[in-house]
Amino acid sequence: MASRIKSFATIAVILLFSAASASAVQLSFDQLIISGSLDHVAGGTVTGTGIGFETLTVDGAGAFDQTILCAGCELNFTSGALTTEGPTSWEWSAGGSWSIEGTLLAVNGVLGNDITGVLASGSFDGGAFAQSFGSRVTVLGFGFDEKNADLLTELDIPLATQWAFAGSAVDVDATVGMDGSFSGNVNNADWDNISVPIPGTSLLMLLGLTGLAARRRS
């Protein structure tokens, strides 16, 4: 839905995780109404501000596999340190942080109660990278995250479940400077994550290889 990079990364991650577990649960935040911005100052991090999501789709959780409405849900993030400057491709090291806050609504019966607060959060354990396609820049990140305990309880998912986000992308109509800086308004955003039963080091290796392959094939 977002870009060629996101499409390939999503497919690769799904294939890798499917091989590891046929019972993985995937939670996908999706943007229906365009909002938010991305900014990268030359030599610095990339930040995302006010990136809105209107739905959370649950897949792999049995009877709970439905789309939940998300009110006032926003993603805000800051990447790790810059390692490769543009003007056509960028890379950031592991680090930074992100969070999605808002309210998941119980209106369609999936949830017994509204859930408000930090719904998911994490850091870019596998790093982040970006690629430009003309006037569009796509930023992707990889790593582990944590879910709201009330949400997991409502979906009957064990609280100890480990989660990874990958295939997550934010597209912007960007103005790219000669120094590699860029900024722009978001035109599409998806934040996908999946439950993973494999060791953390192995997962990060898979995430890194997936990101590298996506970048080379773009």
MIFIGU-271510 format. One record per residue: residue in three letters; z, x, y of N, C-alpha, C, O, CB in turn. Coordinates in steps of 0.02 Angstrom, whole numbers, plus 50000, padded with zeros to 5 digits. Each point is the difference from the previous one (the first is absolute). Glycine has a CB too. Layout:
# residues N
AlaZXYZXYZXYZXYZXY
...
END
This chain:
# residues 218
Met500005004149940500004995950060500005004350062499684998350050500924992749888
Ala499755014550060500045004150060499415004850004499564998950041501675000249956
Ser498755006249963499485005150005499845002749932500324998349950500065004650165
Arg499115001449883499825003249937500575004149973500115000249940498704999950096
Ile501555003350008500575004049978500524995649967500225001549944499585006750148
Lys500384986449941500524995749972499774997149934500404999649953500004997750162
Ser498975000549880499764997049939500055004849942500244998149946498994994850121
Phe500555013349942500025004849946500725001749982500175000449941498735004150095
Ala501524996650015500695001749987500364994549962500375001449953499645005650150
Thr499864986849916500324994349966499794999749927500424999249956499624994650153
Ile499315006949878499744999749932500305005649958500234998949944498714996050097
Ala501075011249987500265005749963500734999249983500215001349944498955005950112
Val501244990649993500714999149988500134994549949500435000849956499805003050161
Ile499404990749887500094994649953499845002449929500364998349953499354993350136
Leu499755012349903499825002649934500545004749974500194999649941498604999450088
Leu501475005450014500515004749979500644996449980500315001649949499205007050127
Phe500704986549964500614996549986499924995249941500484998849963499835002250158
Ser499104996349870499884995549944500095003849934500254997349951498964995850119
Ala500575013249931500075004149940500735001349985500205000749943498695004650080
Ala501524995150030500715001549992500404993849982500495000449963499395008950118
Ser499914985049944500384993949988499574993850008499694999050052501345006849986
Ala498964990149910499614993850003500414994450031499744994550011499625009149888
Ser501274997850116500444994650026500215001450072500504997450023499915000549861
Ala499205006250152500175001650069499964993850044499584995649990500005016149992
Val500854988150067499994994750051499715002950064500205005450021500814988849928
Gln498515002350080499715002250063500184995150056499934994049992499125011749946
Leu501174997150118500174996150060499555002450056499995005950017501224992449946
Ser498414997050066499505001950050500104996150065499934993950001499265008949907
Phe500965000850145500034997050066499305000150029499665005149998501554998550020
Asp498564990750010499324999650026500004997250071500394995650018499195002849865
Gln499955004350156499924997950070499454994850005499435001349980500985009950060
Leu499754983149987499514994650011499814999550073499434998350017501024995549885
Ile500025007750142499884999850072500065007150028500525003149993499934984950015
Ile499025014550022499985006950024500555001350051500074996450049498705003949929
Ser501615005150011500525002050047500215007249986499925002549945500484985550066
Gly499885015250040500275006749992499545005550025499434998750019501184997049885
Ser499655010450096499625005750025500205006449962500535000349970499384994350144
Leu499645010449889500125006649972499915005150056499564999350042500074997149842
Asp500785008950115499945005250050500145006849968500475000949962499884991150129
His499225012949926500105006949978499875004650059499445000450025500234996749855
Val500845006450141499945005150052499835006649967500315001749949500514992250128
Ala498705009749949499775006349969500595004449981500445001450041498514997950025
Gly501055002949872500535004449975500624996449976500465003349976499115005050101
Gly500454985149929500614996349983499924995249943499525000349962500795000850155
Thr500164994449878500004994949947499504994550016499695000050053501525002649921
Val498714992849979499644993850013500524994449995500404999849954498485004750001
Thr501114990950093500484994550001499644993349999499474999250030501355008050033
Gly499474988149903499754993249999500524995450030500595000649983498715001849915
Thr500494993250146500474995850036499794992749998499424998350015500865011350059
Gly500194986049909499884992850004499434997549956499634995550021500805005150092
Ile499495002349828499464997949954500244994049960500435000649957499125011350035
Gly500174982350023500254993849971499724998349932499425001649985500724994650129
Phe500285000649845499794997449935500214992649997500544998250022499565013249922
Glu499454984550028500154992949996500164997649929500274994649992498985003950105
Thr500595005649852500124997849931500255005849957499875005950015499254985449998
Leu501235007149934500195004649947499784996949934500244994749982500765009950085
Thr498544998849898499754997549937500365003649943500045006149998498844991350053
Val501384998649902500365002749942499554999449938499744994649986501385002250065
Asp498805008849913499585000049940500365003849945500245005550010498704993950060
Gly501104997649871500325003349943500714997949989500345002749956498935006750064
Ala500984985850019500694997749993500044993249966500494996350011499815010150091
Gly499214991949858500014993849962499964993850042499534999150039501125006849877
Ala499854989850078500004993650036500045000850075499884995350037500674999749864
Phe499635011050122500075001250072499355002650032500005001750059501215000749921
Asp498254997949981499375002650026499674995050048499614995849979500245010949915
Gln500324993950169499734995850053499985003850065500245005750004500184983949938
Thr499315007250109499995003050067500554996850042500064993950004498705008349988
Ile501655002150038500564997950040499835001050074499755005350019501074997449888
Leu499324992450134499875000650072500515004750032500594999849983498914988650019
Cys500275015750044500435004950033499984998850075499475000750031500315007849876
Ala500784989750122500044998450072500275005950040500535002749983499644985249988
Gly499475014150080500225005450044500065006649964500395004350020500204987350046
Cys499035009349880500055006249961499585005550032499404999050013500804994249882
Glu500105012650116499665005650033500145006549964500565001449978499504992650130
Leu499425010149888500055006849975500015004850058499584999750045499824997249849
Asn501095007750106500045005450048500105006549961500405000149953500074992350139
Phe499175012949926500085006249962499865006150043499694999750053499984994149845
Thr500585011950077499865006650027499895004649941500415000249954500284997750152
Ser498765005949895499845004449945500415006450001500425000950045498434994449955
Gly501045009149951500285006750001499615004450048499604997550040500785001149842
Ala499745007950115499685004850046499265000949985499794999749943501315006150069
Leu498504995350040499295001149993499855006649965500315005150015499504988150089
Thr499725006749849499775006149967499275001450011499785005849998501094992549916
Thr498734996450098499285000850013499814995450057500104993949996499675009149883
Glu499964999950175499804996150058499274997849995499605003449969501235002950100
Gly499004988049961499334997150000499475004950024500105006049993500434983050027
Pro498915008750006499914993150026499724995049950499894994250019499955011050090
Thr500034996749828499734995249952500474998749941499934994949966498945008750067
Ser501605001049955500494998949947500665003250020500025005050036499074994849876
Trp501454997250064500685002150018500444999849937499884996049955499984999750164
Glu500645008649880500504999849946500695001350029500095004050047499054999949869
Trp501364992550055500705001050020500415001349938499874997149947499994995350154
Ser500635011949905500425001849943500484994449983500054994950035499865017249997
Ala500454988849913500504995249979500544999350054500155004850036499634998049843
Gly500494991250127500524998850050499874993650038499654995649976500525016650034
Gly500134987350049499924994050040500374994149970500405000849954498505003450085
Ser500964990049987500324993949974499604993950020499595000250046501535005349961
Trp498994989049957499684993750016500454994349978500435000849956498415004350032
Ser501064989150042500374994049979499614993850018499634999950050501465006149964
Ile498994988949946499724993350014500594995350008500404999249954498525003149981
Glu501134994650123500544995450014499724993250019499464999450029501275010150009
Gly499654985349945499784993250017500364995049955500545001349974498355003050064
Thr500804989849954500304994749959499504997349950499464997650018501294999450077
Leu499445003449841499604996849947500254992849993500604998849992499225012349946
Leu499724984150066500184993050002500024996749931499595001549957499914998050157
Ala500974996149877500094996549936499614993549997500124995849956501005009350035
Val498404993950055499684993550006499594998049939499944994049986500025008050135
Asn499755002749841499584998149943500375000249934499694999549947499345004750116
Gly501624996649938500404999549940500065006349958500354999949950499324988650051
Val500005017050018500075006249962500705002850010500315002549952498454999850060
Leu501484997450049500675002450016500484994250008499814994650025499705015550031
Gly501114990949924500504994850009500254999650072500224994850023500115006749859
Asn499645004350153500235000350069499555004750040499685004449972501504993249991
Asp498805001450103499655004850042500355006849994500605000549991499044990350090
Ile499965014549923500265006849997499815003650064499415000850015500514999549858
Thr500585001850166499885003050065500295007150003500535001349972499484987350081
Gly499645015749982500245006850010499485005149979499404998750004501764997449977
Val499075009849997499545005149975499794998149930500414999749954500145009350117
Leu498804989649921499744997749936499805005749955500054999649939499574990150117
Ala500145015849973499815005949963500025005950047499874999350060499404994049861
Ser500905012650053500025006050042499925006249956500124999749940500624994450144
Gly499065011449947499925006249962499785005750045500034999550061499694993849839
Ser500055012050068499735005850036499355002149966499854997649945501315006250092
Phe498475000549995499365002249973500115006149954499815005650018499584990050085
Asp500915003149839500165005449954499375003749976500035006049988500974987649976
Gly498455002850031499375003049979499555001950058499435001849990500664991649906
Gly500185006250165499615001650059499574994350024500034994549972499975017249991
Ala499604989650088499544995050028499375003650023500025005950015500944986650021
Phe498495003849967499395002950025499584994650033500134994149993499895014749918
Ala499474993450126499574995450035499295002650000499885006049994501074990350079
Gln498574999249933499295001750002499674995550052500164994150005499835009749873
Ser499544999150159499644995950049499324998049973499675003949965500935001950129
Phe499194988249922499354997449983499704997250064500094994050015500245003449864
Gly499335006750160499764997850064500584998750047500405004450013498584990649932
Ser501064998950079500544998250047500614997349964500484997850032498664999750053
Arg500865002649848500574997549961500375005849968499705004649974499704984650005
Val501275010550023500425004949966500444996249950500324995150018499675012850083
Thr500034994649837500424997049949500565004949982499875005849985499164987549970
Val501595004350047500585004049983500314997349936500114994049993500105008750129
Leu499925001949830500324998249937500625004249989500055005650024498854991149929
Gly501595000550011500615003649984500204998749929499804995049970500565004350148
Phe500045005449854500224999449931500735001949995500245004150039498604998549920
Gly501514994449994500705001949990500404994649965499724995349972500205011750128
Phe500744993749902500454995249970500284995350053499985001650060500325006749851
Asp499964986050068500324995550048500544995949967500074999949939498874999650127
Glu501444997149975500534995649977499884992950024499724998950053501095010749948
Lys499394985649958499914993050016500664996750018500545002249980498474997549944
Asn500944994950114500574995950017500324997449935499664996949959499824999950153
Ala501175004349880500344998049939499974992449989499934997849943500835012150070
Asp499294986250040499974992749993499314997949975499954995349960500895003450132
Leu498645004749931499324998449978499935001449925499734995849964499825006950151
Leu500685003049863499945001749929500404995149957499774998049946500085014150084
Thr500744985949994500404995249963499654993349994500004996949947501035008950093
Glu498664991950015499634993750000499415000249951499844994949969500515003250150
Leu499345007749875499415000749956500195002149929499575001149958499765002050142
Asp501324997449887500255001949934499755006949979499815001149942500244986850027
Ile499955016850079499805006949987500625004350003500384999550048498464998650001
Pro501285006249901500605004350000500075004150064499505002750025500424997849851
Leu500685000050150500115003650063499865007449993499865003450049501004988149981
Ala499195011149909499895007249988499265001849994499845005949990501274994549954
Thr498454994850062499285001349994499775005150052500184999550058499654988949897
Gln499775016550023499725004950046499334997550025499614997149962500995012349979
Trp499264991850123499394997550031499625005750033500295004850026500254984149993
Ala498805010549981499575004750035499494996050040499784994749979500375014349932
Phe499674993750147499474996850039499405004650001500055006050011500794987750060
Ala498585003349917499375003749998499444994950007500104994149985500385015349942
Gly498944992950095499484995150015500164996250063499674995150017500075003949862
Ser500785003350156500204996950063499605003250057499975006150005501194991449950
Ala498544998450087499575002750053500044995950063500134994049999499105010349913
Val500674999250144499964996850065499365002550034499905006050007501374993150003
Asp498304996250011499385001650034500084998550075500304995150019499035002349877
Val500385007150145500014998850072499315001350029499625004149976501594999150030
Asp498634993050048499435001650042500255005350048500344998450049499124989949941
Ala500385018149996500345005450035499555003850048499395000349992501335000749910
Thr499605001750149499695004950044500265006849979500605001350006499304990450091
Val499655012749878500215006549976499835005350052499435000550023500394995949857
Gly500695007650139499905005250050499725006349970500025000949939500904994250127
Met498815009349975499745006449977500545004349968499865004349959499284995150131
Asp501494999449929500565003949973500264997049935500485002649971499825000850145
Gly499394991249860500224996949938500474994250009500164996549952499685014249997
Ser500384988150111500454994350012499604993549992499394999950009501325007050070
Phe499644987849904499674993449997500514994550012500605000949990498545003749929
Ser500604989850102500414994050009499554994049997499405000450013501445005950058
Gly499454988149911499604993949997500394994149975500575000749977498445006350005
Asn500684987250022500304993949976499814998849927499435001149980500544994150136
Val500515002549845499894998749929499504994449991500034994950034501135009049940
Asn498374997049979499544994549984500084997649928499714994949981499495009650102
Asn501204999049877500164997749932500585004249973500035006050012498774990349969
Ala501655000549982500555003749969500204996849935500044993949994500375009550119
Asp499715000849838500254997949934500535005049979499915006050008498984988449960
Trp501665003150004500545004549978500184998049929500374995249989500085006450129
Asp499295002149833500074998449929500495004749967499995006050013498854989549985
Asn501595001849959500435004349960500124997049932499914994149988500635010150116
Ile499675000249850500034998249929500615002949968500225005550018498544993849978
Ser501524997249955500575002649964499755005349951499484999149967501164989950044
Val499725016649983499775005549958500565002549955500555001550025498615001750062
Pro500714997449848500515002349953499955007349983500325002349953499704986450001
Ile499575015250084499905007149983500405004450046500184997850055498684999649902
Pro501295008850024500415004550041499725001150069499394999850009500985005849888
Gly500074995450153499795000850069499515005650011499514999150037501564996449994
Thr499045010349938499555005650011499314998549974499505001850032501465006149961
Ser498994988949950499354998249973499644995150044499405000450011501035001649875
Leu499954993250141499714994950043499725003350063499444998450021501354993049934
Leu499605013050076499765003250061499375004149987499565000350043501615000150000
Met498785002749898499405003649983499404995349996499465001650025501235006949913
Leu499414985850030499464995149996499804997550068499414999350015501014997249873
Leu500085002250155499854997650067499605005250039499514998350034501544994949964
Gly499155013249997499665005250035499285000849976499555000850041501535004949976
Leu498814994249917499335000749973499564994250020499415000850015501065005649889
Thr499834987550096499634994150020499785000550073499424998550016501214994749900
Gly499835008950127499835000750071499465005250011499554998950040501604997749988
Leu498905009149937499505005350008499324997649977499505001350032501395007349952
Ala499094987949959499374997649974499694994950048499395000150011501015001949872
Ala500024993650145499754995050046499705003450061499474997950025501394993849935
Arg499485013550064499755003450061499345003549986499554999850042501635001949996
Arg498755001449903499395003649985499414995449988499425001950011501275007049942
Arg499454984950024499464995449984499814995550058499534996149995500865004249889
Ser499975000350172499864995650057499345001850033499814996950049501425001749969
END
